[in-house]
Amino acid sequence: MPTTPVRTCAAHPTRGRRPVAVMVALALSLALGGCMPTPDPSEPLPTMARQDAQDWAQELTTYLAQTAGVELTPSSIHPSFANCVGRHDEVVYDGRYTLSYAVTSAVPTAQHPEAVRKIRSALEQRGFEIKGYRETYDNQPAALLDAQHTEGRYLVSVETGGGTDRLLFRVNTRCLMAPKATVTPS
């Protein structure tokens, strides 16, 4: 069977600059989603260095926070890389990884519903499918927003968490392949 060349995602073109929000949103969806292959198991995984994936997730969460009118807490950034696990719990140590990137924002609880409303609108305009959503629980602000970028196959979540005055932003990538030069066992 012929092999398809591995698609490589270029480093994010806007690094180091402060583009307008619309340009950031378009570039972010292209950074992972635009270079992702369709969900065909015979196609190779998209290639992206771990640092590039982390930078992309940081830019995405920053954009979402700006959309909501809140500021992220830099000391709360928590990137977590893990090996990809197959359908039957198999793990291949060839540089495959997933990233779960989390960061919080100190926001009064009463503002959580408005913040997730703004983020939901921005994500829907950019083609995300909303998988879960609520603004309150038991008549109290308790935000929850889960969205999936179908083409890129990554997930975004924003929720009340990490304390009642915290909004937790999380990005989870699909399985990515590290470039051969940076393959290291986990």
Protein Blocks (a to p, Z undefined) as FASTA:
>chain_A
ZZdddddddddfkgoiacdfklmmmmmmmmmmmmpccfbfkbccddddfklmmmmmmmmm
mmmmmmnopacdfklgccdddddddfkopacdehpacddddddddddfklmmmmmmmmmm
mmmmnopacfbdcfbeehiacdddddddfklopacddddehijkbccdddddddddddfk
lgccZZ
